[in-house]
Amino acid sequence: MLEKCRSSHLKIFRLQDSTRELAQKYSCSSLVAAILQMNHSDATEDRTRIRSWLNPKFEKIIEGLSLGSAGRIAADKWKSLESFGKVFVYGDYDVDGISSTVLAMEIFEGKAEDVQYFIPRRDVQGYGLHKLVVRRLVEMGCNTLVVVDCGTKDKEMLDELEKEGINIFVFDHHSVGESEAYWEKAVNPNIDGDEETRKLCAAAVLWFWAWNENILPKHWLLNRIDLVAIATISDCMPLNLLNRSLVQHGMNQMRSQPRQGLACLFDKLGLSRFTISEEQLSMKVIPCLNAPGRVDCADLSVKVMRDEYNISKYVDELINLNKKRQLISDSISGSVTKIISSEGGFSYVLYDDDWSVGVLSSVASRICNVRRKPIALAAPIKQQIRGTLRVPEGIDAIEILKSISHNLLGWGGHQYAAGFSVSPEKWGEVQKQLEEILSGMKVMEKSIQALEIRPSEITINDWRLVDRLGPFGKSNPHPYFYLPATGNERSLPLGKGKQHVQVEVDGVRLLAFNGHEVLDDYNGVNKKNLGWVYHPRIDYWQGEERIQFILDYIVAED
């Protein structure tokens, strides 16, 4: 989506003699060397670190890392029993929870009489382990309960179940406060794991545990690392050396031998599995997998990821549900935008009786990203009010909710994204508290760094080499490029309607998605466009690869 960037917040890099020296030192292209200088300037003299970044050795990176003391306890339990009887996997409705559920089922199937799963509905039970549901699973004959992507804080419930003779495994990655009670046997690196493993998503925690404790053969686990990759991208986990390596292997798995459900989804979305990228997963695939958990039941996504019978029908349903989610989200987003753009000033906490709780998090994320402001959206569900909080970089959503936790029924999440529930009686007070806190937050304006280079100078082979530095995301920023404006650029329509445009410059077309309104702003005599910030991507069209250039920012005078 095309955005504006003030010139004072753009740092421009240029190719220098030191760039060519770095390229020679590490036997890489000048373009790769320039991106290393731009994104990892603090490490360019650290030969070991740079070589690891250029060519990460997967097994070496993972060797010696620890998830914490509970990992060995869980492994001992696994190895002590020949069968876990009737196993129920209890998951979560987002893509990390879905991926964790599928992976747990596949791991435990080899040691169970039967494996079933339960994922709560967002609009009924909400996030987390629910006592009534767990009691029902026990009544259905559950011998082993495997909890993924939640459960760490449910100490009392899990202790009680364990006393009744239920085998319990918990694989989670949510943070635990210093004063909070937690189940000591939960495999959660945020309790006492290494710094690197604390940045893993839930699916990665489970996979890493199975790898580290020799639960199953390495080749078997590598065939399922696609689940880890898609969950890591979906949960926006930091792409440090460990996560980046996991995602690289997972994406290679998707490109070479994707699950039948994913392959079918790629095909119906018009994506080539051979060139699938983290951007395509994030923008097209993951929203489809997330959609059922937002507007219906996440079971549909589990069926697709489990390659169940009649997969084509399930994928069609998945895509249709995502279209439904988009319509609902667009409607709510329009309402929110209208309110926060009114003369009364920006409102940080909004509530509406008619909003669908399931899509509020995606709407809040969109508003937060575009406006660069924290925002909380809430709506009623049954006998309570459910809300979602999204904050820009530099603000901690968990700390905000912790400060008002005495007025909440429940809360949790991550630094940039969190959810909460509150009784209707307390909502007025919570809304006032949140509005005061969020309106007083100072948000740093987003800074962009870009390498000055013309798109005509970047070939598809150049970009293939750069692509090896990916996947890109948090902690490994996507490389941007800068092109000064000449005044000779032409704007042309892109697709049907006026929403998308393309800018013809330097003999190349830059694709500006949702860029019509932003570019229209610069037709006025009082506004000056100083340049363009863009990035390349490899596209697969009619059996052939080609390079495209996506316009990200238009650079404006301060």
N, C-alpha and C positions, 0 to 999 in steps of 0.2 A: 504494500500500500504506500503510495507516494506521500511523503511528508515534507515539511519545510525545515531547514536548518539555518540558523543564523551564522554568518561568517565567523563571528568571534568564537563559535563553538565547533569550528571545523579545524582540525590539525592536518595540514597537508604534508605528506612525505614525498620525496623525490629520489630517483635512483642516483647513487653517489659512487665514488671510487670504492668506498668501504663495502658497498653492496656487492660489487664484482669480486672483491677480495674474499668476502664471506662465501659467495657462491663457489669460488675456487677451493676454499678451505673445506667445505662440506660436500663438494661434488654435486651441487644442485644448480638449478637454473637461476638466472639473475632475478626473475620474477619471484621465485620461491624465497630467495635470500632477502629480497626487499620486504616480503610479508613477514618473515621471521624477525627482521629488524623492527618492523612496525608493531607487531603484536607481542613479541617476546624480547624486547630490547634488553631487559635485565638478565637474559640468559644466553645471549649470543656468544659470550666468552666461555661459557660452560660447555665444553665439548661433549661430555657425557650426556648432559641434559638435552642438548640440541640433537645429537644423534639418536637419542631415545624418541624425541619428538618426530624426527624424520622417518624413523624406522623402528616403531615400538616392538619390543620382543614380549609378546603376550605372557608367556609362562614366567619370564623373568620378572615382569612387573607384578604379577599376582603372588609370586613366591614370597613367603614370610609374612604376608599381611594377615591381620587377625580381625575377626568379627567380634571378639570378646569371649569371655569365659563360657558363656552359655552355648557357644557353638560346639564345644567338645561334649557338654552334657547331652545335647540333642543327638549328637553322633553316637554316643555310647548307648542311648536308648534305641536308636535305629538299629544298631548292630546286635543288640541283645535279644531281639525278637525276630522270629521267623515270619510271623504274620501279625498285622495290625488289625485284623478282622474287618469290620465295616468302618470305612473311613469317610468322614465328612470334611470337605475343605470349605472353610468360611472365608470369603473374600470381600472385595470392595467393587464399586460400580464404575470406577474410572479405568483407564487403559492399564495402568500399573497393577491395579487390583485384579483386572481380568487376566492379564498376562501371568501374574503370580498364581492365580487360581488354576489356570491351564497347566502351568509348569508343575505345581504341587500335585495335581491329579496324575500327571505323567510319571512323576517320580515315585509316588506311593502305589501306583497300580501294580508294580512288581511285587509288592509285599502286602497285598490286601485281598480279602474275599470280594470286596466291592468298594468302589470309590464313587461318591456323589459329591455335589457341591451346593452351596447356598450363597447367593449374593443378595444383600438387602436392597430393597428398592429405595431410591433417593427420596421419593415422594411419600413413602410409608414409614419405613424404619429409620432412614437416614444413615449416616456414617457410623461404623463401629460395631462392636460385638453386643448383641442384645440378648438379655437373659432369657426372655420368653422364647425366642427363636432357638437358642442353644438347648433349653429344656425340651423343646419339641424334638430336636435332633436326637437327644438322649433317649427319649421315648420311642423313637424310630429304630433304636438298636445301635446307636453310635458307640463304637469301641475306641475310636481314635479321632480326635478333633485337631485339624491342621488349620491354624489361623494365619492368614497372610494379609499384609498391608494394614493391619490394625492389631489390637489385642494387648499391646505392651502395658497399658495402664489398667487393664481389667484384672488386677491381682486377686481381689476377693472372689470373683466369679470363677477364675481359673483354679485357685487353690481349692475351692469347694468341689469342683469337678474332678480334680486329681485325687482328692480323698475318696471319691466314689469309684475310683478305679479306671477312670478314663485316661487314655494316653493323650498327652497334649504336646503339640509343637506350635510355636509362634515364631513367625518370620516377619519382621517389621522394620521400618526405618524412621518412624516418627520420633521427634525429639521428646525428651523427658526432663522436666524441670527438677532442680536440685531438691526441692521439698516435696515432690510428687511421689506417691507410691507406685511401684511398677512390679510386674511379675519377673522375678529374678532369672527364670529359665528362658525368657524370651530371647531369641537370637536377633539382637538389635544392636548394631555397632554404635549407636548413639548412647548406649549405656556405658560400655567400656572398651569399645573397638578402637582401631587405629584411625588417625586423622583422614587417611585416604578412604577407608571403607565407610566412614560416616557420611560420605557423599553418594552412597549407592541408593538406588531406588529399592523397593521391596522385592521385585522380581530378581534383581541383581544380588540381593542379600541371600535369597533362597538358592540361586544358582551357584554363587560363590561358596556357600556352605557345602553344597553337594560336591563341588570340585575340591575344596580345601580338605574335606574330611573323607575323601575317597568313597563317597556314598555310592556312586555309579561310575562306570568307565568314562574316561575323558572324551572319547569319540562320541559317546551317547550324549553327553552334555553339550559338546560343540554343535551337535545337530539341533539343539534347542536354544542356542544363544540368540536367535532371532527375537525370541520373547523378551530377552534382556534389553536388546537394542531398542525395540519399539517402546518399551516401558520407560527407559532412560530418557529418550527424546520427549515422550509425552509428559513426563513429570518435570521437564526442564532442569534435570540434574546438572551440576557443574561438569563440564567435559575436561576434567583433569586427565592425567596420563592413564589412570586405571579405567575410568568410564569411557574415555575416547577409544581405548583399545577394545573394550567390550563391544562398543557400538560398531567399530570398524569390522570386527569379526561377524557380528550379527547382520550387518548390511551385506557383507560378502555372502553370508548364508542365504539371505533373501534373494540375492542376485543369481546365485547358482542353483539352489534347491529350495525355493520358497514353499511354505506350507500350501496345501491345495487351496485353502480358504483365502490366504493372502494373495496367491497367484491369481485367483479368480477376481478378487477385489481390485488388484492392479489393472487387470485387463478391462474390467467394466468402467474403471475411472480413466482409461486411456493412457495408462502409465506403462512404460517398459520396465520389466524387472531387471533387465541388464544394466540399466543406468539409474535405478532408483536412488534417490538422494534423501538426506535428512530433511531438506526443505519440502520435498514432495510428501514425505511421511508426515511431517508436521502440519502441512497446509491441507492435504487431501485425504490421506489414509486414516490418520489418528482421529480427525473429527468424525469420520464414519463409525469407527469403533467406539467412540465416546457417546455417540448419539443415543443408542438404546438406553444407556444408564441415565440419560438426562430427560428423555421424554417418555420412556416406557420401562422395559426391564432389560438389564445387562446380559441376561441369558443368551440373547441372540448373538452377541459378540463372542461369547464363549463357544457357541456352536460353530461359528465361522473359524475361530482360531483352533478349534479341536478337529477341524476337517470332517465334521459329521455329514451323514448322508444327505443328499439333496442340497449340496453346498451352494449351487448357483441361485436357488430360490432364496436362501438365507442372505446371500450377498445383495440380491435385489432389494430385499426388505431393509437391509442395513442402509443402503444408499437412499432409499425412500424416507427412512426415519431421519437421516441426516438432512434431507431437504426440508422435512417438517420442522426439525430443530432450527434450521437457518431462518425459516419464515417466522417462527416464534421469537427467535433471538432478534431478528431485524425489527420486529414490531416493538419489542420492549426497548431495544436500543434507541429507536426513534423517540419513544416516550421519554426516556431518560435524557437524551440529548436536548429535547425541547425544554425540559425542566431546568437543566443546568445551564442552558443558554439564555434563560429568561433574564429580565432586567433585575430581578431580585438577587442576582449573583450566583456563584457556584454553590450547589448543595452537595455535601460530601456523603450524606446518609439519606437514602431514599427508600420508600416503602409503598407498596401498592397491593390492595386486596386481590387484584386479578392477575398478578404476575405468576408465571410458572416457575416454581422454585428450582426445577431441574436445569434451567438454562441461565440462571442468574450469574453463575460463576464465569461463563464465557462472555456474557454481556459486560460484566464488571472488568474482565481482563481487557476487552476491547476499549472501553472507555478510559481505563487507566493507561494503556499504551498510547492512545491518541492524545489524551489531555495531559499526560505526565502528572497526574494527581491521584492521591489515594481515594478510594471510593468503596462504600458499603451499600449493598442492595439487599432488601429483605422482603419477604412475603409470608402470608400465613400458610400453615400446613397442619391439618388436624387441630390439636389443642395448643399449638405453640407457634412461634414465629421463627423461621429459619433464615439466616443471613449469610452472605459471603463478603469477604473483605479482600481487596486487591490493592497492593501498594507498589510504587515505583522503587527502583534500586536505591539503596541507602536507607530504607525504612524497614522495620521488622514488624510484620503483621502479628506474629505470635506474642511479642512483647506488648503490643497494643491490647490484644484480647486478654492477656494475663492481668493487665492493670484494672480491667473491669470484670474479671472472672467471677467475683462474688455476686454479680447480678445475672450471670448466665447459667443456663441449664447444662450446657456442654459447649466445648470449643476445641479446636485443634487445626493442624495443617502445617504449613511451612513458612519460611521467612517472608515470601512475597505473596502467598495465597493461603487464606485460612477461612474456615467456616465456623459458624456459631449458631446456637439455638437459645431462645429466651421465651419466657412466659409472656402472654399478652399484657399481664398486669405490670410487668417490668419494662416493657418495650419503650414507653415514653422516656423513662430515665436513661435506658441504654442508648437510645437514639440521641439524646441530648449530650451524653458523655462522649460518644463516638464523634459527633459533630464538632465538639470542642477540641478533642484530641487531633482529629484529622485536619481541621482548618488551621491548626497551629503548627502543623508539620512544615518544615522547610525542605523543599525538593530541589535538588541540584538539576539544572538544565542539562539535558542529554548532550554529551560531547561525542563527536564523530571524528574518527581518524581515517584518512584515505590516501592512497598512493596515486599521484598524478601520472596518468598514462592514458593514451587514446584507446578506445575500444578496437580500432582497426589494427592496433599493434598486438592484440592478444589473440592467439590462434587456439584452436581446440586442443592441440597438443600441449600448449603452454598451460591451459587450464586443467588438463588431466593431471599434470605434475603438481599444480597448486592443490588440486582436490585431495591429494594424498595427505595434506596437512589437516584435513577434516577428520571426522565431522565437525562442523562449526556450531557454536552455541555459547551458552554461558561458560565463562573461563577460557574459551577459545573462540574469540570473536570472528565473525565472518569478515573476510577482507573486503573492504570497499575501495572503489577507485574514483578518482576525481578528473573531470574534464571541464576546463574553463569554458564559459559561454562565449560565443562569437557574435550573437545576434542574427546569425543566418540560419538558425534551426527552424525546422518546420514541424508543426503538430498535425498529426493525422489520426483519423479514427482507428480504433482497434476493436474488432468484433462488432456485435450488434449494440445499438444504443449509444449513449454518450458517456457512459461511466468510465470506460477505459480508453486510453489514448497511447500513441507512440510518437516519440520525438526523433526526427531524422536529423542526424548530425554526423559529420565526418564519414559520410557514406554508409553509416550503420544506423539501425533503428533501435532506440531504447524503449522498452515496453513499460508503460506507466499504468499499473493497475490501480483502479479507483483514483486516477490522477486528473480527471477532467476539471473538477472544482478547484484544485490547487493551481493547476496551470492557468486557468481562467483568471485567477487573482493577479497574474503577472502580465495581463494584457493592458493594465492601467498605466498611465503615464508616470505615476508616482512610485512605481515599484520596479526594482531592477534585479534581474536574475544574474548572479555572478558565475554560476556554474552548475554542474550536474554531478551527483554522487550515484554510482551505479555498481552492480556486480554481475559477473557472468554466470551462466549455468549451462549445463549440457542437456539438450533436449533430444528426444528420440522421435523422429517423424518419418513415417512410411518406410520403416526399415533402416533408416540412416541416422547417425548421430549428427547433431549440429550445435553450434554455440549460439546462445541467446544472451542478450544484455538487458537486465532488469533495472529500471530507474527507481532508486530508493528515496533520494532527497533532492530538492531544488534549493540551491544555496542563495540566501537572501542577505541583503545589507542589514547591518544592525540598526 
